[in-house]
Amino acid sequence: MKKFMPFIVVGVLIVIIVTVFLSLAKVQHMVVIKEGNTQKLPIKMELHKYQDSDCGMVIDDLSYASQVIAPDGRTWFFHDHGDFVHWLSDKPFEKSAVIWVMSRDTHKWIDGRKAYYTLNELTPMGYGFGAYEHKKEGMVDFDTMRLKMLRGETLKNPKIRKQLLGK
């Protein structure tokens, strides 16, 4: 019996570990990507069920949320507009993707390419881009926001942060 004891202990540990992982997988049900969105409309997102496709964090607030839809209907989710710009920058469908962003002024999903963006908001990942349906002074268009993000001209950059916020 002593010869088999190490094998029994290892077997029991393996069963416990597998059981824990399987039970966690059943509880989470995190959504990273949805397929079949051929109409390319924004998908209703439930808080704490969707995961940012760039940074992997759980989306717990829709204030700065965005969705990117590929031509084939696959949809990815983001909790900071800077994340979708970063993630989309090397995709073959970057130019043809449909982008939906949550508007801060009308609180509805709007076309991300037609939205206006602030540069100095406290966003989940600290990039600073808030999306708006109606343009106000100091806001920039999508192309300008995208360029600033890709150049690193965001609130994460200490020089830009000081320039925009005085901090």
Secondary structure, DSSP 4 states (H G I P E B T S, - for coil): -TTTHHHHHHHHHHHHHHHHHHHHHHHH--BSEE---TT-PPPPPPTTTBB-TTT--B----TT-EEEE-TTS-EEEESSHHHHHHHHTT-TTTTT-EEEEE-TTT-SEEETTT-EEES----TTS---EEESS--TT-B-HHHHHHHHHHT-STTSHHHHHHHH--
